[in-house]
Amino acid sequence: MHAFIANLGPEQTASPFTVTVTLPDGVTAERPFFPETCTEIANGRRVRCTFLDAVARFDSATALIPVRLATTVPINGTLTGGRVEVRSPEDKNRANDERPFEIHVVQDT
Protein backbone atom coordinates (compact mmCIF):
# COMPACT_ATOMS: atom_id res chain seq x y z
CA MET A 1 0.00 0.00 0.00
CA HIS A 2 1.21 3.52 -0.81
CA ALA A 3 0.31 6.39 1.51
CA PHE A 4 0.78 9.44 -0.69
CA ILE A 5 1.10 12.75 1.18
CA ALA A 6 1.14 16.16 -0.52
CA ASN A 7 1.93 19.60 0.83
CA LEU A 8 -0.80 21.76 -0.72
CA GLY A 9 0.76 24.91 0.69
CA PRO A 10 0.78 27.73 1.26
CA GLU A 11 4.26 27.16 2.77
CA GLN A 12 7.12 24.68 2.91
CA THR A 13 7.33 22.66 6.11
CA ALA A 14 10.37 23.08 8.31
CA SER A 15 9.52 20.39 10.86
CA PRO A 16 9.32 16.61 10.73
CA PHE A 17 5.83 15.24 10.21
CA THR A 18 4.16 11.97 11.13
CA VAL A 19 1.99 9.77 8.92
CA THR A 20 -0.22 7.16 10.55
CA VAL A 21 -1.82 4.45 8.41
CA THR A 22 -4.70 2.52 9.95
CA LEU A 23 -5.49 -0.65 8.00
CA PRO A 24 -8.97 -2.12 7.48
CA ASP A 25 -10.06 -5.27 9.29
CA GLY A 26 -8.58 -8.36 7.64
CA VAL A 27 -5.26 -6.69 6.80
CA THR A 28 -1.99 -6.48 8.72
CA ALA A 29 1.21 -4.63 7.94
CA GLU A 30 4.28 -6.64 6.97
CA ARG A 31 7.88 -5.37 6.90
CA PRO A 32 9.95 -3.94 5.27
CA PHE A 33 8.48 -0.42 5.43
CA PHE A 34 9.62 2.79 3.80
CA PRO A 35 10.81 5.03 5.22
CA GLU A 36 12.78 3.03 7.78
CA THR A 37 11.38 5.25 10.54
CA CYS A 38 8.03 3.44 10.26
CA THR A 39 6.96 1.33 13.25
CA GLU A 40 4.08 -1.07 13.76
CA ILE A 41 1.55 -0.41 16.48
CA ALA A 42 -1.83 -1.93 17.35
CA ASN A 43 -0.76 -5.49 16.45
CA GLY A 44 0.16 -4.60 12.88
CA ARG A 45 -3.13 -2.83 12.17
CA ARG A 46 -1.48 0.58 12.33
CA VAL A 47 1.87 1.89 11.10
CA ARG A 48 3.35 5.23 12.15
CA CYS A 49 6.06 6.83 9.98
CA THR A 50 8.11 9.91 10.80
CA PHE A 51 9.45 11.95 7.92
CA LEU A 52 12.42 13.99 9.10
CA ASP A 53 12.86 16.17 6.03
CA ALA A 54 10.82 19.21 5.11
CA VAL A 55 8.35 18.98 2.24
CA ALA A 56 8.34 21.88 -0.19
CA ARG A 57 5.08 23.51 -1.16
CA PHE A 58 3.31 21.37 -3.79
CA ASP A 59 5.80 18.53 -3.22
CA SER A 60 4.93 15.08 -1.89
CA ALA A 61 6.16 12.12 0.12
CA THR A 62 5.14 8.46 0.11
CA ALA A 63 5.08 5.82 2.82
CA LEU A 64 5.25 2.23 1.52
CA ILE A 65 3.47 -0.28 3.76
CA PRO A 66 3.31 -3.88 2.48
CA VAL A 67 0.21 -5.68 3.75
CA ARG A 68 -0.93 -9.25 4.23
CA LEU A 69 -4.56 -10.24 3.79
CA ALA A 70 -6.16 -12.67 6.22
CA THR A 71 -7.13 -16.00 4.65
CA THR A 72 -10.76 -15.15 5.47
CA VAL A 73 -10.81 -12.11 3.15
CA PRO A 74 -12.95 -12.91 0.10
CA ILE A 75 -11.64 -12.47 -3.45
CA ASN A 76 -13.32 -9.62 -5.36
CA GLY A 77 -14.30 -7.91 -2.13
CA THR A 78 -13.63 -4.41 -0.87
CA LEU A 79 -12.16 -3.75 2.57
CA THR A 80 -13.24 -0.44 4.05
CA GLY A 81 -12.20 1.40 7.18
CA GLY A 82 -8.63 2.29 6.23
CA ARG A 83 -7.34 5.75 7.10
CA VAL A 84 -4.24 7.86 6.47
CA GLU A 85 -3.54 10.74 8.85
CA VAL A 86 -0.78 13.37 8.73
CA ARG A 87 0.34 15.45 11.72
CA SER A 88 2.80 18.33 11.76
CA PRO A 89 3.36 20.96 14.44
CA GLU A 90 3.30 23.64 11.72
CA ASP A 91 -0.02 22.61 10.17
CA LYS A 92 -2.62 25.33 10.61
CA ASN A 93 -5.34 23.55 8.63
CA ARG A 94 -6.32 20.27 10.33
CA ALA A 95 -9.36 19.87 8.08
CA ASN A 96 -7.36 18.12 5.33
CA ASP A 97 -5.08 15.92 7.47
CA GLU A 98 -7.01 12.67 7.25
CA ARG A 99 -8.41 10.58 4.40
CA PRO A 100 -10.18 7.21 4.29
CA PHE A 101 -9.14 4.50 1.84
CA GLU A 102 -10.36 1.12 0.64
CA ILE A 103 -8.51 -2.01 -0.45
CA HIS A 104 -9.98 -3.82 -3.45
CA VAL A 105 -9.15 -7.53 -3.33
CA VAL A 106 -8.60 -9.23 -6.67
CA GLN A 107 -7.24 -12.61 -7.65
CA ASP A 108 -3.75 -12.66 -9.15
CA THR A 109 -3.72 -14.46 -12.49
Contacts in CASP RR format, 6 or more apart in sequence:
PFRMAT RR
TARGET T0000
AUTHOR 0000-0000-0000
METHOD contacts of the structure
MODEL  1
MHAFIANLGPEQTASPFTVTVTLPDGVTAERPFFPETCTEIANGRRVRCT
FLDAVARFDSATALIPVRLATTVPINGTLTGGRVEVRSPEDKNRANDERP
FEIHVVQDT
1 21 0 8 1.000
1 23 0 8 1.000
1 64 0 8 1.000
1 65 0 8 1.000
1 66 0 8 1.000
1 67 0 8 1.000
1 101 0 8 1.000
1 103 0 8 1.000
2 62 0 8 1.000
2 63 0 8 1.000
2 64 0 8 1.000
2 65 0 8 1.000
3 19 0 8 1.000
3 21 0 8 1.000
3 49 0 8 1.000
3 62 0 8 1.000
3 63 0 8 1.000
3 64 0 8 1.000
3 65 0 8 1.000
3 84 0 8 1.000
4 60 0 8 1.000
4 61 0 8 1.000
4 62 0 8 1.000
5 17 0 8 1.000
5 19 0 8 1.000
5 51 0 8 1.000
5 55 0 8 1.000
5 60 0 8 1.000
5 61 0 8 1.000
5 62 0 8 1.000
5 63 0 8 1.000
5 84 0 8 1.000
5 86 0 8 1.000
6 58 0 8 1.000
6 59 0 8 1.000
6 60 0 8 1.000
7 13 0 8 1.000
7 55 0 8 1.000
7 56 0 8 1.000
7 57 0 8 1.000
7 58 0 8 1.000
7 59 0 8 1.000
7 60 0 8 1.000
8 57 0 8 1.000
8 58 0 8 1.000
8 96 0 8 1.000
9 57 0 8 1.000
9 58 0 8 1.000
10 57 0 8 1.000
11 57 0 8 1.000
11 90 0 8 1.000
12 54 0 8 1.000
12 55 0 8 1.000
12 56 0 8 1.000
12 57 0 8 1.000
13 54 0 8 1.000
13 55 0 8 1.000
13 88 0 8 1.000
13 90 0 8 1.000
14 54 0 8 1.000
14 90 0 8 1.000
15 54 0 8 1.000
15 88 0 8 1.000
15 89 0 8 1.000
15 90 0 8 1.000
16 50 0 8 1.000
16 51 0 8 1.000
16 52 0 8 1.000
16 53 0 8 1.000
16 88 0 8 1.000
17 50 0 8 1.000
17 51 0 8 1.000
17 55 0 8 1.000
17 86 0 8 1.000
17 87 0 8 1.000
17 88 0 8 1.000
17 91 0 8 1.000
18 48 0 8 1.000
18 49 0 8 1.000
18 50 0 8 1.000
18 51 0 8 1.000
18 86 0 8 1.000
18 87 0 8 1.000
18 88 0 8 1.000
19 48 0 8 1.000
19 49 0 8 1.000
19 51 0 8 1.000
19 61 0 8 1.000
19 63 0 8 1.000
19 84 0 8 1.000
19 85 0 8 1.000
19 86 0 8 1.000
20 46 0 8 1.000
20 47 0 8 1.000
20 48 0 8 1.000
20 49 0 8 1.000
20 84 0 8 1.000
20 85 0 8 1.000
20 87 0 8 1.000
21 29 0 8 1.000
21 46 0 8 1.000
21 47 0 8 1.000
21 48 0 8 1.000
21 49 0 8 1.000
21 63 0 8 1.000
21 65 0 8 1.000
21 82 0 8 1.000
21 83 0 8 1.000
21 84 0 8 1.000
22 42 0 8 1.000
22 45 0 8 1.000
22 46 0 8 1.000
22 81 0 8 1.000
22 82 0 8 1.000
22 83 0 8 1.000
22 84 0 8 1.000
22 85 0 8 1.000
23 29 0 8 1.000
23 44 0 8 1.000
23 45 0 8 1.000
23 46 0 8 1.000
23 47 0 8 1.000
23 65 0 8 1.000
23 67 0 8 1.000
23 82 0 8 1.000
24 79 0 8 1.000
24 80 0 8 1.000
24 81 0 8 1.000
24 82 0 8 1.000
24 102 0 8 1.000
24 103 0 8 1.000
25 79 0 8 1.000
25 81 0 8 1.000
26 69 0 8 1.000
26 70 0 8 1.000
26 72 0 8 1.000
26 73 0 8 1.000
26 79 0 8 1.000
27 45 0 8 1.000
27 67 0 8 1.000
27 68 0 8 1.000
27 69 0 8 1.000
27 70 0 8 1.000
27 73 0 8 1.000
27 79 0 8 1.000
27 103 0 8 1.000
28 43 0 8 1.000
28 44 0 8 1.000
28 45 0 8 1.000
28 67 0 8 1.000
28 68 0 8 1.000
28 70 0 8 1.000
29 40 0 8 1.000
29 44 0 8 1.000
29 45 0 8 1.000
29 46 0 8 1.000
29 47 0 8 1.000
29 65 0 8 1.000
29 66 0 8 1.000
29 67 0 8 1.000
29 68 0 8 1.000
30 66 0 8 1.000
30 67 0 8 1.000
30 68 0 8 1.000
31 40 0 8 1.000
31 66 0 8 1.000
32 66 0 8 1.000
33 47 0 8 1.000
33 49 0 8 1.000
33 63 0 8 1.000
33 64 0 8 1.000
33 65 0 8 1.000
33 66 0 8 1.000
34 62 0 8 1.000
34 63 0 8 1.000
34 64 0 8 1.000
35 49 0 8 1.000
35 50 0 8 1.000
35 51 0 8 1.000
35 63 0 8 1.000
37 49 0 8 1.000
37 50 0 8 1.000
37 51 0 8 1.000
37 52 0 8 1.000
38 47 0 8 1.000
38 48 0 8 1.000
38 49 0 8 1.000
38 50 0 8 1.000
38 63 0 8 1.000
38 65 0 8 1.000
39 47 0 8 1.000
39 48 0 8 1.000
39 49 0 8 1.000
40 46 0 8 1.000
40 47 0 8 1.000
41 47 0 8 1.000
41 48 0 8 1.000
47 63 0 8 1.000
47 65 0 8 1.000
49 63 0 8 1.000
51 61 0 8 1.000
55 61 0 8 1.000
67 103 0 8 1.000
69 105 0 8 1.000
73 79 0 8 1.000
73 105 0 8 1.000
74 105 0 8 1.000
75 105 0 8 1.000
75 106 0 8 1.000
75 107 0 8 1.000
76 105 0 8 1.000
76 106 0 8 1.000
76 107 0 8 1.000
77 104 0 8 1.000
77 105 0 8 1.000
78 102 0 8 1.000
78 103 0 8 1.000
78 104 0 8 1.000
78 105 0 8 1.000
79 102 0 8 1.000
79 103 0 8 1.000
79 104 0 8 1.000
79 105 0 8 1.000
80 100 0 8 1.000
80 102 0 8 1.000
81 100 0 8 1.000
81 101 0 8 1.000
81 102 0 8 1.000
82 100 0 8 1.000
82 101 0 8 1.000
82 102 0 8 1.000
82 103 0 8 1.000
83 98 0 8 1.000
83 99 0 8 1.000
83 100 0 8 1.000
83 101 0 8 1.000
84 98 0 8 1.000
84 99 0 8 1.000
84 101 0 8 1.000
85 97 0 8 1.000
85 98 0 8 1.000
86 97 0 8 1.000
86 98 0 8 1.000
87 97 0 8 1.000
91 97 0 8 1.000
END
